[in-house]
């Protein structure tokens, strides 16, 4: 399988176990805005500082779809006040103001907290993808944050792309598996959905193996599923799973 050839990467440095980041400066009201997109919305008016990438993420759609629906000639130039027809795909994931965490995390790692705060518009995307493929939202968020810090423009030295750091062969295989040949791993929404589908596959493939199922799936994301099934979790995969599982607590209330 193509995903079994995932290159071994340098491991991320984990935060101390006692240092769970608070979303600094993010009030419950802002979090509610970030996750609660009105259900059934079909039109969006472009505001100051917005771009198509952020708008697409907010509604769990893609820049490609926004461009096609609205006849946008230059995706990099969109004027304040422009009204866009939007295919709102994440209504089911946005449950209103109650989606804001009642008790935000209390400790702080400022650099990571700042990064998360700046990308809260992606929360509905993770929720929708997690629901679509029946994976834990906090696990998907922790995994992808570890991979890329949710940077859609990140490309590794081995050619892994986007939020979930998908290799070209892996992305091609996922397009076939999902029956969606137009999926673009460079699009944030598409990449998150593809990453969620890969996580679902890995959870399913490791279901009959002895051991902690999420940890096995995480190690497989890092080592490759073939290596994990043949040889078990190696030192690198074990450390990677530790990092992701520690970070999972950061996203439990989002």
QUINORVEN-V452667 format. One record per backbone hydrogen bond with DSSP energy under -0.5 kcal/mol. NH is the residue of the N-H (numbers start at 0). CO is the residue of the C=O. If there is no record, write none. Layout:
{{NH;CO} {NH;CO}}
This chain:
{{3;0} {4;1} {5;2} {13;11} {18;15} {19;17} {23;21} {25;22} {26;24} {30;26} {31;27} {32;28} {33;29} {34;30} {35;31} {36;34} {40;37} {43;83} {45;43} {45;81} {49;46} {51;74} {54;50} {55;51} {56;52} {57;53} {58;54} {59;56} {60;55} {65;61} {66;62} {67;63} {68;64} {69;65} {70;66} {71;66} {76;73} {80;45} {81;78} {83;43} {83;81} {85;41} {87;40} {87;85} {88;58} {88;86} {93;89} {94;92} {98;95} {99;96} {112;108} {113;109} {114;110} {115;111} {116;112} {117;113} {118;114} {118;115} {119;116} {121;118} {122;119} {123;33} {124;121} {125;121} {126;122} {127;123} {128;124} {129;125} {130;126} {131;127} {132;128} {133;129} {133;130} {134;129} {139;135} {140;136} {141;137} {142;138} {143;139} {144;140} {145;141} {146;142} {147;143} {148;143} {148;144} {149;143} {150;147} {151;149} {153;150} {155;159} {158;155} {160;165} {161;153} {164;161} {165;160} {170;166} {171;167} {172;168} {173;169} {174;170} {175;171} {176;172} {177;173} {178;174} {178;175} {179;174} {182;179} {184;182} {186;183} {190;186} {191;187} {192;188} {193;189} {194;190} {195;191} {196;192} {197;193} {198;194} {199;195} {200;196} {201;197} {202;198} {203;199} {204;200} {205;201} {206;203} {208;205} {212;210} {215;211} {216;212} {217;213} {218;214} {219;215} {220;216} {221;217} {222;218} {223;219} {227;223} {228;224} {229;225} {230;226} {231;226} {231;227} {237;233} {238;234} {239;235} {240;236} {241;237} {242;238} {243;239} {244;240} {245;241} {246;242} {247;243} {248;244} {248;245} {249;246} {250;246} {250;247} {251;248} {253;250}}
